[in-house]
Amino acid sequence: MVISTFWGLVVFVGAMVLLGVLIWAKFNNRVSKDQHRRTEQATHDLYQGDAVDHDAR
């Protein structure tokens, strides 16, 4: 009976820790609007450069 209660507590605490980590990651993994704009522009520039390289072959 004690072992069953112990494992129930372990599972509950583990689930709460996992939930806490997921919430922390969600709120700390944000990108500013300026960083997002620069990333999108760099991706656009990369694709534009790639299209030109294929035409030159």
All heavy atoms as atom14 arrays in JSON, in Angstrom:
{
  "sequence": "MVISTFWGLVVFVGAMVLLGVLIWAKFNNRVSKDQHRRTEQATHDLYQGDAVDHDAR",
  "atom14_mask": [
    [1, 1, 1, 1, 1, 1, 1, 1, 0, 0, 0, 0, 0, 0],
    [1, 1, 1, 1, 1, 1, 1, 0, 0, 0, 0, 0, 0, 0],
    [1, 1, 1, 1, 1, 1, 1, 1, 0, 0, 0, 0, 0, 0],
    [1, 1, 1, 1, 1, 1, 0, 0, 0, 0, 0, 0, 0, 0],
    [1, 1, 1, 1, 1, 1, 1, 0, 0, 0, 0, 0, 0, 0],
    [1, 1, 1, 1, 1, 1, 1, 1, 1, 1, 1, 0, 0, 0],
    [1, 1, 1, 1, 1, 1, 1, 1, 1, 1, 1, 1, 1, 1],
    [1, 1, 1, 1, 0, 0, 0, 0, 0, 0, 0, 0, 0, 0],
    [1, 1, 1, 1, 1, 1, 1, 1, 0, 0, 0, 0, 0, 0],
    [1, 1, 1, 1, 1, 1, 1, 0, 0, 0, 0, 0, 0, 0],
    [1, 1, 1, 1, 1, 1, 1, 0, 0, 0, 0, 0, 0, 0],
    [1, 1, 1, 1, 1, 1, 1, 1, 1, 1, 1, 0, 0, 0],
    [1, 1, 1, 1, 1, 1, 1, 0, 0, 0, 0, 0, 0, 0],
    [1, 1, 1, 1, 0, 0, 0, 0, 0, 0, 0, 0, 0, 0],
    [1, 1, 1, 1, 1, 0, 0, 0, 0, 0, 0, 0, 0, 0],
    [1, 1, 1, 1, 1, 1, 1, 1, 0, 0, 0, 0, 0, 0],
    [1, 1, 1, 1, 1, 1, 1, 0, 0, 0, 0, 0, 0, 0],
    [1, 1, 1, 1, 1, 1, 1, 1, 0, 0, 0, 0, 0, 0],
    [1, 1, 1, 1, 1, 1, 1, 1, 0, 0, 0, 0, 0, 0],
    [1, 1, 1, 1, 0, 0, 0, 0, 0, 0, 0, 0, 0, 0],
    [1, 1, 1, 1, 1, 1, 1, 0, 0, 0, 0, 0, 0, 0],
    [1, 1, 1, 1, 1, 1, 1, 1, 0, 0, 0, 0, 0, 0],
    [1, 1, 1, 1, 1, 1, 1, 1, 0, 0, 0, 0, 0, 0],
    [1, 1, 1, 1, 1, 1, 1, 1, 1, 1, 1, 1, 1, 1],
    [1, 1, 1, 1, 1, 0, 0, 0, 0, 0, 0, 0, 0, 0],
    [1, 1, 1, 1, 1, 1, 1, 1, 1, 0, 0, 0, 0, 0],
    [1, 1, 1, 1, 1, 1, 1, 1, 1, 1, 1, 0, 0, 0],
    [1, 1, 1, 1, 1, 1, 1, 1, 0, 0, 0, 0, 0, 0],
    [1, 1, 1, 1, 1, 1, 1, 1, 0, 0, 0, 0, 0, 0],
    [1, 1, 1, 1, 1, 1, 1, 1, 1, 1, 1, 0, 0, 0],
    [1, 1, 1, 1, 1, 1, 1, 0, 0, 0, 0, 0, 0, 0],
    [1, 1, 1, 1, 1, 1, 0, 0, 0, 0, 0, 0, 0, 0],
    [1, 1, 1, 1, 1, 1, 1, 1, 1, 0, 0, 0, 0, 0],
    [1, 1, 1, 1, 1, 1, 1, 1, 0, 0, 0, 0, 0, 0],
    [1, 1, 1, 1, 1, 1, 1, 1, 1, 0, 0, 0, 0, 0],
    [1, 1, 1, 1, 1, 1, 1, 1, 1, 1, 0, 0, 0, 0],
    [1, 1, 1, 1, 1, 1, 1, 1, 1, 1, 1, 0, 0, 0],
    [1, 1, 1, 1, 1, 1, 1, 1, 1, 1, 1, 0, 0, 0],
    [1, 1, 1, 1, 1, 1, 1, 0, 0, 0, 0, 0, 0, 0],
    [1, 1, 1, 1, 1, 1, 1, 1, 1, 0, 0, 0, 0, 0],
    [1, 1, 1, 1, 1, 1, 1, 1, 1, 0, 0, 0, 0, 0],
    [1, 1, 1, 1, 1, 0, 0, 0, 0, 0, 0, 0, 0, 0],
    [1, 1, 1, 1, 1, 1, 1, 0, 0, 0, 0, 0, 0, 0],
    [1, 1, 1, 1, 1, 1, 1, 1, 1, 1, 0, 0, 0, 0],
    [1, 1, 1, 1, 1, 1, 1, 1, 0, 0, 0, 0, 0, 0],
    [1, 1, 1, 1, 1, 1, 1, 1, 0, 0, 0, 0, 0, 0],
    [1, 1, 1, 1, 1, 1, 1, 1, 1, 1, 1, 1, 0, 0],
    [1, 1, 1, 1, 1, 1, 1, 1, 1, 0, 0, 0, 0, 0],
    [1, 1, 1, 1, 0, 0, 0, 0, 0, 0, 0, 0, 0, 0],
    [1, 1, 1, 1, 1, 1, 1, 1, 0, 0, 0, 0, 0, 0],
    [1, 1, 1, 1, 1, 0, 0, 0, 0, 0, 0, 0, 0, 0],
    [1, 1, 1, 1, 1, 1, 1, 0, 0, 0, 0, 0, 0, 0],
    [1, 1, 1, 1, 1, 1, 1, 1, 0, 0, 0, 0, 0, 0],
    [1, 1, 1, 1, 1, 1, 1, 1, 1, 1, 0, 0, 0, 0],
    [1, 1, 1, 1, 1, 1, 1, 1, 0, 0, 0, 0, 0, 0],
    [1, 1, 1, 1, 1, 0, 0, 0, 0, 0, 0, 0, 0, 0],
    [1, 1, 1, 1, 1, 1, 1, 1, 1, 1, 1, 0, 0, 0]
  ],
  "atom14_positions": [
    [[0.82, -1.19, 0.0], [0.0, 0.0, 0.0], [0.87, 1.26, 0.0], [0.57, 2.21, -0.71], [-0.92, -0.03, 1.23], [-1.83, 1.14, 1.32], [-3.37, 0.7, 0.56], [-4.4, 1.97, 1.1], [0.0, 0.0, 0.0], [0.0, 0.0, 0.0], [0.0, 0.0, 0.0], [0.0, 0.0, 0.0], [0.0, 0.0, 0.0], [0.0, 0.0, 0.0]],
    [[1.93, 1.25, 0.78], [2.82, 2.4, 0.86], [3.53, 2.61, -0.47], [3.69, 3.74, -0.95], [3.83, 2.24, 2.02], [4.86, 3.35, 2.0], [3.11, 2.18, 3.35], [0.0, 0.0, 0.0], [0.0, 0.0, 0.0], [0.0, 0.0, 0.0], [0.0, 0.0, 0.0], [0.0, 0.0, 0.0], [0.0, 0.0, 0.0], [0.0, 0.0, 0.0]],
    [[3.95, 1.51, -1.12], [4.64, 1.6, -2.41], [3.71, 2.18, -3.46], [4.11, 3.03, -4.26], [5.18, 0.22, -2.83], [6.28, -0.21, -1.87], [5.69, 0.26, -4.25], [6.79, -1.61, -2.12], [0.0, 0.0, 0.0], [0.0, 0.0, 0.0], [0.0, 0.0, 0.0], [0.0, 0.0, 0.0], [0.0, 0.0, 0.0], [0.0, 0.0, 0.0]],
    [[2.47, 1.78, -3.46], [1.48, 2.28, -4.41], [1.27, 3.79, -4.23], [1.19, 4.53, -5.2], [0.19, 1.5, -4.22], [-0.91, 2.21, -4.62], [0.0, 0.0, 0.0], [0.0, 0.0, 0.0], [0.0, 0.0, 0.0], [0.0, 0.0, 0.0], [0.0, 0.0, 0.0], [0.0, 0.0, 0.0], [0.0, 0.0, 0.0], [0.0, 0.0, 0.0]],
    [[1.2, 4.24, -2.98], [1.03, 5.66, -2.7], [2.27, 6.44, -3.14], [2.18, 7.52, -3.71], [0.78, 5.88, -1.2], [-0.35, 5.12, -0.81], [0.55, 7.34, -0.89], [0.0, 0.0, 0.0], [0.0, 0.0, 0.0], [0.0, 0.0, 0.0], [0.0, 0.0, 0.0], [0.0, 0.0, 0.0], [0.0, 0.0, 0.0], [0.0, 0.0, 0.0]],
    [[3.45, 5.87, -2.87], [4.71, 6.5, -3.26], [4.77, 6.69, -4.77], [5.1, 7.77, -5.26], [5.89, 5.65, -2.77], [7.22, 6.13, -3.29], [7.8, 7.29, -2.79], [7.88, 5.43, -4.28], [9.01, 7.74, -3.27], [9.1, 5.86, -4.77], [9.67, 7.02, -4.26], [0.0, 0.0, 0.0], [0.0, 0.0, 0.0], [0.0, 0.0, 0.0]],
    [[4.46, 5.64, -5.55], [4.53, 5.75, -7.0], [3.47, 6.7, -7.54], [3.7, 7.4, -8.53], [4.42, 4.38, -7.67], [5.74, 3.69, -7.63], [6.05, 2.59, -6.9], [6.94, 4.08, -8.31], [7.37, 2.28, -7.08], [7.95, 3.18, -7.95], [7.25, 5.12, -9.18], [9.23, 3.26, -8.43], [8.54, 5.21, -9.67], [9.52, 4.28, -9.29]],
    [[2.34, 6.75, -6.92], [1.31, 7.72, -7.31], [1.82, 9.14, -7.12], [1.62, 10.01, -7.98], [0.0, 0.0, 0.0], [0.0, 0.0, 0.0], [0.0, 0.0, 0.0], [0.0, 0.0, 0.0], [0.0, 0.0, 0.0], [0.0, 0.0, 0.0], [0.0, 0.0, 0.0], [0.0, 0.0, 0.0], [0.0, 0.0, 0.0], [0.0, 0.0, 0.0]],
    [[2.51, 9.37, -6.0], [3.09, 10.69, -5.74], [4.2, 11.0, -6.74], [4.28, 12.12, -7.25], [3.64, 10.73, -4.31], [4.22, 12.06, -3.84], [3.13, 13.13, -3.85], [4.81, 11.9, -2.46], [0.0, 0.0, 0.0], [0.0, 0.0, 0.0], [0.0, 0.0, 0.0], [0.0, 0.0, 0.0], [0.0, 0.0, 0.0], [0.0, 0.0, 0.0]],
    [[5.03, 10.03, -7.06], [6.11, 10.22, -8.02], [5.54, 10.58, -9.39], [6.02, 11.5, -10.06], [7.01, 8.97, -8.12], [7.94, 9.04, -9.32], [7.81, 8.79, -6.83], [0.0, 0.0, 0.0], [0.0, 0.0, 0.0], [0.0, 0.0, 0.0], [0.0, 0.0, 0.0], [0.0, 0.0, 0.0], [0.0, 0.0, 0.0], [0.0, 0.0, 0.0]],
    [[4.53, 9.87, -9.82], [3.91, 10.15, -11.12], [3.28, 11.54, -11.14], [3.44, 12.3, -12.1], [2.86, 9.06, -11.46], [2.03, 9.48, -12.66], [3.54, 7.74, -11.72], [0.0, 0.0, 0.0], [0.0, 0.0, 0.0], [0.0, 0.0, 0.0], [0.0, 0.0, 0.0], [0.0, 0.0, 0.0], [0.0, 0.0, 0.0], [0.0, 0.0, 0.0]],
    [[2.6, 11.91, -10.07], [1.97, 13.23, -10.01], [3.02, 14.34, -10.03], [2.89, 15.31, -10.79], [1.11, 13.33, -8.74], [0.45, 14.67, -8.58], [-0.66, 15.0, -9.34], [0.96, 15.6, -7.69], [-1.27, 16.23, -9.21], [0.36, 16.84, -7.55], [-0.75, 17.16, -8.31], [0.0, 0.0, 0.0], [0.0, 0.0, 0.0], [0.0, 0.0, 0.0]],
    [[4.05, 14.21, -9.22], [5.1, 15.24, -9.17], [5.82, 15.31, -10.51], [6.12, 16.4, -11.01], [6.09, 14.96, -8.01], [7.31, 15.85, -8.1], [5.39, 15.16, -6.67], [0.0, 0.0, 0.0], [0.0, 0.0, 0.0], [0.0, 0.0, 0.0], [0.0, 0.0, 0.0], [0.0, 0.0, 0.0], [0.0, 0.0, 0.0], [0.0, 0.0, 0.0]],
    [[6.09, 14.16, -11.13], [6.74, 14.15, -12.44], [5.9, 14.86, -13.49], [6.43, 15.62, -14.31], [0.0, 0.0, 0.0], [0.0, 0.0, 0.0], [0.0, 0.0, 0.0], [0.0, 0.0, 0.0], [0.0, 0.0, 0.0], [0.0, 0.0, 0.0], [0.0, 0.0, 0.0], [0.0, 0.0, 0.0], [0.0, 0.0, 0.0], [0.0, 0.0, 0.0]],
    [[4.61, 14.64, -13.47], [3.72, 15.31, -14.42], [3.71, 16.82, -14.19], [3.72, 17.6, -15.15], [2.31, 14.74, -14.32], [0.0, 0.0, 0.0], [0.0, 0.0, 0.0], [0.0, 0.0, 0.0], [0.0, 0.0, 0.0], [0.0, 0.0, 0.0], [0.0, 0.0, 0.0], [0.0, 0.0, 0.0], [0.0, 0.0, 0.0], [0.0, 0.0, 0.0]],
    [[3.73, 17.24, -12.93], [3.74, 18.68, -12.63], [5.06, 19.32, -13.06], [5.07, 20.43, -13.59], [3.51, 18.92, -11.13], [2.13, 18.57, -10.65], [0.84, 19.54, -11.47], [0.12, 18.33, -12.53], [0.0, 0.0, 0.0], [0.0, 0.0, 0.0], [0.0, 0.0, 0.0], [0.0, 0.0, 0.0], [0.0, 0.0, 0.0], [0.0, 0.0, 0.0]],
    [[6.17, 18.61, -12.86], [7.46, 19.13, -13.31], [7.48, 19.26, -14.83], [7.92, 20.27, -15.37], [8.62, 18.23, -12.81], [9.93, 18.59, -13.5], [8.75, 18.33, -11.31], [0.0, 0.0, 0.0], [0.0, 0.0, 0.0], [0.0, 0.0, 0.0], [0.0, 0.0, 0.0], [0.0, 0.0, 0.0], [0.0, 0.0, 0.0], [0.0, 0.0, 0.0]],
    [[7.0, 18.24, -15.53], [6.94, 18.29, -16.99], [6.06, 19.44, -17.46], [6.44, 20.18, -18.38], [6.41, 16.97, -17.54], [6.28, 16.87, -19.06], [7.63, 17.09, -19.73], [5.69, 15.54, -19.45], [0.0, 0.0, 0.0], [0.0, 0.0, 0.0], [0.0, 0.0, 0.0], [0.0, 0.0, 0.0], [0.0, 0.0, 0.0], [0.0, 0.0, 0.0]],
    [[4.92, 19.63, -16.84], [4.05, 20.74, -17.2], [4.74, 22.08, -16.97], [4.66, 22.97, -17.81], [2.75, 20.66, -16.4], [1.72, 21.75, -16.67], [1.23, 21.67, -18.12], [0.56, 21.62, -15.7], [0.0, 0.0, 0.0], [0.0, 0.0, 0.0], [0.0, 0.0, 0.0], [0.0, 0.0, 0.0], [0.0, 0.0, 0.0], [0.0, 0.0, 0.0]],
    [[5.43, 22.2, -15.86], [6.15, 23.43, -15.57], [7.23, 23.72, -16.59], [7.4, 24.86, -17.04], [0.0, 0.0, 0.0], [0.0, 0.0, 0.0], [0.0, 0.0, 0.0], [0.0, 0.0, 0.0], [0.0, 0.0, 0.0], [0.0, 0.0, 0.0], [0.0, 0.0, 0.0], [0.0, 0.0, 0.0], [0.0, 0.0, 0.0], [0.0, 0.0, 0.0]],
    [[7.96, 22.71, -17.0], [9.02, 22.88, -18.01], [8.41, 23.28, -19.35], [8.94, 24.16, -20.05], [9.86, 21.59, -18.15], [10.74, 21.64, -19.37], [10.68, 21.38, -16.89], [0.0, 0.0, 0.0], [0.0, 0.0, 0.0], [0.0, 0.0, 0.0], [0.0, 0.0, 0.0], [0.0, 0.0, 0.0], [0.0, 0.0, 0.0], [0.0, 0.0, 0.0]],
    [[7.32, 22.67, -19.73], [6.66, 23.02, -20.99], [6.16, 24.46, -20.98], [6.3, 25.18, -21.97], [5.51, 22.06, -21.28], [5.93, 20.64, -21.64], [4.69, 19.75, -21.76], [6.73, 20.61, -22.92], [0.0, 0.0, 0.0], [0.0, 0.0, 0.0], [0.0, 0.0, 0.0], [0.0, 0.0, 0.0], [0.0, 0.0, 0.0], [0.0, 0.0, 0.0]],
    [[5.58, 24.89, -19.88], [5.1, 26.27, -19.77], [6.29, 27.24, -19.82], [6.25, 28.26, -20.51], [4.27, 26.46, -18.49], [2.95, 25.7, -18.64], [4.03, 27.93, -18.2], [2.13, 25.63, -17.36], [0.0, 0.0, 0.0], [0.0, 0.0, 0.0], [0.0, 0.0, 0.0], [0.0, 0.0, 0.0], [0.0, 0.0, 0.0], [0.0, 0.0, 0.0]],
    [[7.35, 26.92, -19.1], [8.54, 27.77, -19.09], [9.11, 27.9, -20.51], [9.46, 28.98, -20.96], [9.59, 27.19, -18.15], [10.86, 27.96, -18.16], [11.15, 29.09, -17.45], [12.02, 27.67, -18.96], [12.43, 29.51, -17.76], [12.99, 28.65, -18.67], [12.33, 26.66, -19.86], [14.23, 28.66, -19.27], [13.58, 26.67, -20.45], [14.51, 27.67, -20.16]],
    [[9.22, 26.77, -21.22], [9.76, 26.79, -22.58], [8.88, 27.61, -23.52], [9.39, 28.34, -24.37], [9.92, 25.37, -23.1], [0.0, 0.0, 0.0], [0.0, 0.0, 0.0], [0.0, 0.0, 0.0], [0.0, 0.0, 0.0], [0.0, 0.0, 0.0], [0.0, 0.0, 0.0], [0.0, 0.0, 0.0], [0.0, 0.0, 0.0], [0.0, 0.0, 0.0]],
    [[7.58, 27.49, -23.37], [6.66, 28.25, -24.23], [6.86, 29.75, -24.06], [6.9, 30.49, -25.03], [5.21, 27.87, -23.88], [4.16, 28.74, -24.5], [3.46, 28.04, -25.6], [2.29, 28.83, -26.12], [2.61, 29.57, -27.29], [0.0, 0.0, 0.0], [0.0, 0.0, 0.0], [0.0, 0.0, 0.0], [0.0, 0.0, 0.0], [0.0, 0.0, 0.0]],
    [[7.01, 30.21, -22.84], [7.13, 31.64, -22.59], [8.54, 32.18, -22.79], [8.71, 33.38, -22.97], [6.62, 31.99, -21.2], [5.12, 31.9, -21.11], [4.52, 30.92, -20.34], [4.32, 32.78, -21.81], [3.14, 30.83, -20.26], [2.94, 32.69, -21.74], [2.35, 31.72, -20.96], [0.0, 0.0, 0.0], [0.0, 0.0, 0.0], [0.0, 0.0, 0.0]],
    [[9.54, 31.33, -22.77], [10.92, 31.8, -22.94], [11.45, 31.57, -24.34], [12.62, 31.84, -24.61], [11.85, 31.13, -21.92], [11.66, 31.71, -20.56], [11.64, 32.92, -20.39], [11.49, 30.85, -19.58], [0.0, 0.0, 0.0], [0.0, 0.0, 0.0], [0.0, 0.0, 0.0], [0.0, 0.0, 0.0], [0.0, 0.0, 0.0], [0.0, 0.0, 0.0]],
    [[10.64, 31.08, -25.23], [11.08, 30.81, -26.59], [10.4, 31.8, -27.54], [9.87, 31.42, -28.57], [10.74, 29.36, -26.98], [11.44, 28.96, -28.24], [12.44, 29.55, -28.62], [10.92, 27.94, -28.91], [0.0, 0.0, 0.0], [0.0, 0.0, 0.0], [0.0, 0.0, 0.0], [0.0, 0.0, 0.0], [0.0, 0.0, 0.0], [0.0, 0.0, 0.0]],
    [[10.44, 33.05, -27.17], [9.8, 34.08, -28.0], [10.84, 34.82, -28.81], [11.97, 35.0, -28.38], [9.04, 35.06, -27.13], [7.87, 34.39, -26.44], [7.03, 35.39, -25.74], [5.9, 34.71, -25.12], [4.91, 35.32, -24.57], [4.89, 36.63, -24.53], [3.93, 34.65, -24.04], [0.0, 0.0, 0.0], [0.0, 0.0, 0.0], [0.0, 0.0, 0.0]],
    [[10.44, 35.26, -29.98], [11.32, 36.01, -30.86], [10.72, 37.4, -31.03], [9.51, 37.54, -31.23], [11.43, 35.3, -32.23], [12.27, 36.1, -33.19], [11.97, 33.9, -32.06], [0.0, 0.0, 0.0], [0.0, 0.0, 0.0], [0.0, 0.0, 0.0], [0.0, 0.0, 0.0], [0.0, 0.0, 0.0], [0.0, 0.0, 0.0], [0.0, 0.0, 0.0]],
    [[11.57, 38.41, -30.96], [11.07, 39.77, -31.13], [10.62, 39.97, -32.58], [11.02, 39.22, -33.48], [12.16, 40.78, -30.78], [13.2, 40.73, -31.73], [0.0, 0.0, 0.0], [0.0, 0.0, 0.0], [0.0, 0.0, 0.0], [0.0, 0.0, 0.0], [0.0, 0.0, 0.0], [0.0, 0.0, 0.0], [0.0, 0.0, 0.0], [0.0, 0.0, 0.0]],
    [[9.81, 40.98, -32.81], [9.32, 41.26, -34.16], [10.47, 41.61, -35.09], [10.48, 41.22, -36.25], [8.29, 42.38, -34.13], [6.99, 41.95, -33.5], [5.95, 43.05, -33.55], [4.67, 42.55, -32.91], [3.6, 43.5, -33.02], [0.0, 0.0, 0.0], [0.0, 0.0, 0.0], [0.0, 0.0, 0.0], [0.0, 0.0, 0.0], [0.0, 0.0, 0.0]],
    [[11.47, 42.32, -34.55], [12.62, 42.68, -35.37], [13.43, 41.44, -35.76], [13.83, 41.29, -36.91], [13.52, 43.66, -34.6], [14.67, 44.13, -35.45], [14.42, 44.59, -36.59], [15.83, 44.05, -34.98], [0.0, 0.0, 0.0], [0.0, 0.0, 0.0], [0.0, 0.0, 0.0], [0.0, 0.0, 0.0], [0.0, 0.0, 0.0], [0.0, 0.0, 0.0]],
    [[13.63, 40.53, -34.81], [14.35, 39.29, -35.1], [13.58, 38.45, -36.12], [14.16, 37.87, -37.04], [14.59, 38.48, -33.83], [15.28, 37.16, -34.05], [16.69, 37.29, -34.57], [17.38, 38.25, -34.26], [17.13, 36.36, -35.37], [0.0, 0.0, 0.0], [0.0, 0.0, 0.0], [0.0, 0.0, 0.0], [0.0, 0.0, 0.0], [0.0, 0.0, 0.0]],
    [[12.27, 38.38, -35.97], [11.43, 37.62, -36.92], [11.53, 38.23, -38.32], [11.67, 37.51, -39.31], [9.98, 37.62, -36.45], [9.07, 36.85, -37.34], [9.09, 35.48, -37.42], [8.12, 37.27, -38.21], [8.2, 35.09, -38.3], [7.59, 36.16, -38.8], [0.0, 0.0, 0.0], [0.0, 0.0, 0.0], [0.0, 0.0, 0.0], [0.0, 0.0, 0.0]],
    [[11.49, 39.57, -38.4], [11.59, 40.23, -39.7], [12.94, 39.95, -40.34], [13.01, 39.64, -41.53], [11.42, 41.75, -39.52], [11.45, 42.53, -40.82], [11.56, 44.02, -40.59], [12.7, 44.42, -39.77], [13.97, 44.45, -40.2], [14.26, 44.1, -41.42], [14.94, 44.84, -39.4], [0.0, 0.0, 0.0], [0.0, 0.0, 0.0], [0.0, 0.0, 0.0]],
    [[14.03, 40.01, -39.56], [15.36, 39.75, -40.11], [15.49, 38.3, -40.58], [16.09, 38.03, -41.62], [16.44, 40.05, -39.07], [16.68, 41.55, -38.93], [17.84, 41.83, -38.01], [17.36, 41.65, -36.63], [18.11, 41.23, -35.63], [19.36, 40.93, -35.81], [17.6, 41.11, -34.42], [0.0, 0.0, 0.0], [0.0, 0.0, 0.0], [0.0, 0.0, 0.0]],
    [[14.91, 37.38, -39.84], [14.96, 35.97, -40.22], [14.2, 35.74, -41.52], [14.68, 35.04, -42.43], [14.36, 35.09, -39.11], [15.1, 35.3, -37.91], [14.39, 33.63, -39.48], [0.0, 0.0, 0.0], [0.0, 0.0, 0.0], [0.0, 0.0, 0.0], [0.0, 0.0, 0.0], [0.0, 0.0, 0.0], [0.0, 0.0, 0.0], [0.0, 0.0, 0.0]],
    [[13.02, 36.32, -41.62], [12.23, 36.17, -42.85], [12.95, 36.79, -44.05], [12.95, 36.22, -45.14], [10.85, 36.82, -42.68], [9.94, 36.07, -41.73], [9.58, 34.69, -42.25], [9.38, 34.53, -43.48], [9.5, 33.77, -41.43], [0.0, 0.0, 0.0], [0.0, 0.0, 0.0], [0.0, 0.0, 0.0], [0.0, 0.0, 0.0], [0.0, 0.0, 0.0]],
    [[13.57, 37.96, -43.85], [14.3, 38.61, -44.94], [15.5, 37.78, -45.37], [15.77, 37.63, -46.55], [14.75, 40.02, -44.52], [15.39, 40.8, -45.64], [14.46, 41.03, -46.82], [13.31, 41.43, -46.62], [14.91, 40.78, -48.02], [0.0, 0.0, 0.0], [0.0, 0.0, 0.0], [0.0, 0.0, 0.0], [0.0, 0.0, 0.0], [0.0, 0.0, 0.0]],
    [[16.21, 37.22, -44.41], [17.37, 36.39, -44.73], [16.95, 35.13, -45.5], [17.61, 34.72, -46.45], [18.12, 36.01, -43.46], [0.0, 0.0, 0.0], [0.0, 0.0, 0.0], [0.0, 0.0, 0.0], [0.0, 0.0, 0.0], [0.0, 0.0, 0.0], [0.0, 0.0, 0.0], [0.0, 0.0, 0.0], [0.0, 0.0, 0.0], [0.0, 0.0, 0.0]],
    [[15.83, 34.54, -45.1], [15.31, 33.37, -45.81], [14.92, 33.74, -47.23], [15.24, 33.03, -48.19], [14.1, 32.78, -45.07], [14.49, 32.46, -43.74], [13.58, 31.54, -45.76], [0.0, 0.0, 0.0], [0.0, 0.0, 0.0], [0.0, 0.0, 0.0], [0.0, 0.0, 0.0], [0.0, 0.0, 0.0], [0.0, 0.0, 0.0], [0.0, 0.0, 0.0]],
    [[14.25, 34.87, -47.38], [13.86, 35.35, -48.71], [15.1, 35.58, -49.58], [15.14, 35.15, -50.73], [13.04, 36.64, -48.57], [12.65, 37.24, -49.87], [11.66, 36.72, -50.67], [13.14, 38.32, -50.54], [11.56, 37.44, -51.77], [12.44, 38.43, -51.71], [0.0, 0.0, 0.0], [0.0, 0.0, 0.0], [0.0, 0.0, 0.0], [0.0, 0.0, 0.0]],
    [[16.1, 36.25, -49.01], [17.33, 36.52, -49.75], [18.03, 35.22, -50.14], [18.56, 35.1, -51.25], [18.28, 37.39, -48.93], [17.72, 38.78, -48.7], [16.75, 39.16, -49.39], [18.25, 39.47, -47.81], [0.0, 0.0, 0.0], [0.0, 0.0, 0.0], [0.0, 0.0, 0.0], [0.0, 0.0, 0.0], [0.0, 0.0, 0.0], [0.0, 0.0, 0.0]],
    [[18.02, 34.25, -49.23], [18.66, 32.96, -49.51], [17.97, 32.26, -50.68], [18.62, 31.75, -51.59], [18.61, 32.08, -48.27], [19.29, 30.72, -48.38], [20.78, 30.87, -48.63], [19.03, 29.92, -47.12], [0.0, 0.0, 0.0], [0.0, 0.0, 0.0], [0.0, 0.0, 0.0], [0.0, 0.0, 0.0], [0.0, 0.0, 0.0], [0.0, 0.0, 0.0]],
    [[16.64, 32.25, -50.68], [15.91, 31.63, -51.78], [16.11, 32.38, -53.09], [16.19, 31.76, -54.15], [14.42, 31.51, -51.45], [14.1, 30.32, -50.59], [13.67, 30.48, -49.28], [14.24, 29.03, -51.08], [13.38, 29.39, -48.49], [13.95, 27.93, -50.31], [13.52, 28.11, -49.01], [13.25, 27.03, -48.23], [0.0, 0.0, 0.0], [0.0, 0.0, 0.0]],
    [[16.18, 33.68, -53.04], [16.41, 34.46, -54.24], [17.79, 34.15, -54.81], [17.95, 33.98, -56.01], [16.28, 35.97, -53.95], [14.87, 36.41, -53.67], [13.93, 36.17, -54.83], [14.32, 36.33, -55.98], [12.71, 35.75, -54.55], [0.0, 0.0, 0.0], [0.0, 0.0, 0.0], [0.0, 0.0, 0.0], [0.0, 0.0, 0.0], [0.0, 0.0, 0.0]],
    [[18.8, 34.06, -53.96], [20.14, 33.73, -54.41], [20.23, 32.32, -54.95], [20.92, 32.06, -55.92], [0.0, 0.0, 0.0], [0.0, 0.0, 0.0], [0.0, 0.0, 0.0], [0.0, 0.0, 0.0], [0.0, 0.0, 0.0], [0.0, 0.0, 0.0], [0.0, 0.0, 0.0], [0.0, 0.0, 0.0], [0.0, 0.0, 0.0], [0.0, 0.0, 0.0]],
    [[19.46, 31.4, -54.37], [19.47, 30.02, -54.83], [18.84, 29.9, -56.22], [19.34, 29.18, -57.07], [18.67, 29.16, -53.84], [18.87, 27.67, -54.09], [19.97, 27.29, -54.48], [17.91, 26.91, -53.84], [0.0, 0.0, 0.0], [0.0, 0.0, 0.0], [0.0, 0.0, 0.0], [0.0, 0.0, 0.0], [0.0, 0.0, 0.0], [0.0, 0.0, 0.0]],
    [[17.79, 30.67, -56.49], [17.13, 30.63, -57.8], [18.08, 31.17, -58.88], [18.14, 30.64, -59.99], [15.85, 31.46, -57.79], [0.0, 0.0, 0.0], [0.0, 0.0, 0.0], [0.0, 0.0, 0.0], [0.0, 0.0, 0.0], [0.0, 0.0, 0.0], [0.0, 0.0, 0.0], [0.0, 0.0, 0.0], [0.0, 0.0, 0.0], [0.0, 0.0, 0.0]],
    [[18.84, 32.18, -58.56], [19.79, 32.74, -59.52], [20.9, 31.74, -59.8], [21.32, 31.56, -60.94], [20.38, 34.07, -58.97], [21.52, 34.55, -59.86], [19.3, 35.12, -58.88], [0.0, 0.0, 0.0], [0.0, 0.0, 0.0], [0.0, 0.0, 0.0], [0.0, 0.0, 0.0], [0.0, 0.0, 0.0], [0.0, 0.0, 0.0], [0.0, 0.0, 0.0]],
    [[21.37, 31.04, -58.8], [22.44, 30.06, -58.98], [22.0, 28.92, -59.9], [22.78, 28.44, -60.72], [22.89, 29.48, -57.64], [23.64, 30.48, -56.8], [24.12, 31.49, -57.37], [23.74, 30.26, -55.58], [0.0, 0.0, 0.0], [0.0, 0.0, 0.0], [0.0, 0.0, 0.0], [0.0, 0.0, 0.0], [0.0, 0.0, 0.0], [0.0, 0.0, 0.0]],
    [[20.76, 28.47, -59.81], [20.29, 27.41, -60.65], [20.2, 27.84, -62.13], [20.43, 27.05, -63.04], [18.92, 26.9, -60.18], [18.99, 26.06, -58.94], [19.69, 24.9, -58.88], [18.47, 26.26, -57.71], [19.58, 24.38, -57.68], [18.85, 25.21, -56.95], [0.0, 0.0, 0.0], [0.0, 0.0, 0.0], [0.0, 0.0, 0.0], [0.0, 0.0, 0.0]],
    [[19.84, 29.08, -62.35], [19.73, 29.58, -63.72], [21.1, 29.71, -64.39], [21.22, 29.6, -65.6], [19.03, 30.94, -63.74], [17.56, 30.81, -63.32], [17.01, 29.69, -63.44], [16.98, 31.82, -62.89], [0.0, 0.0, 0.0], [0.0, 0.0, 0.0], [0.0, 0.0, 0.0], [0.0, 0.0, 0.0], [0.0, 0.0, 0.0], [0.0, 0.0, 0.0]],
    [[22.13, 29.94, -63.6], [23.49, 30.15, -64.15], [24.14, 28.85, -64.6], [25.1, 28.86, -65.34], [24.36, 30.83, -63.11], [0.0, 0.0, 0.0], [0.0, 0.0, 0.0], [0.0, 0.0, 0.0], [0.0, 0.0, 0.0], [0.0, 0.0, 0.0], [0.0, 0.0, 0.0], [0.0, 0.0, 0.0], [0.0, 0.0, 0.0], [0.0, 0.0, 0.0]],
    [[23.63, 27.72, -64.18], [24.27, 26.42, -64.52], [24.05, 26.03, -65.92], [23.29, 25.96, -66.66], [23.77, 25.33, -63.59], [24.28, 25.54, -62.2], [23.85, 24.4, -61.33], [24.08, 24.77, -59.95], [23.7, 24.07, -58.94], [23.06, 22.96, -59.11], [23.95, 24.46, -57.73], [0.0, 0.0, 0.0], [0.0, 0.0, 0.0], [0.0, 0.0, 0.0]]
  ]
}
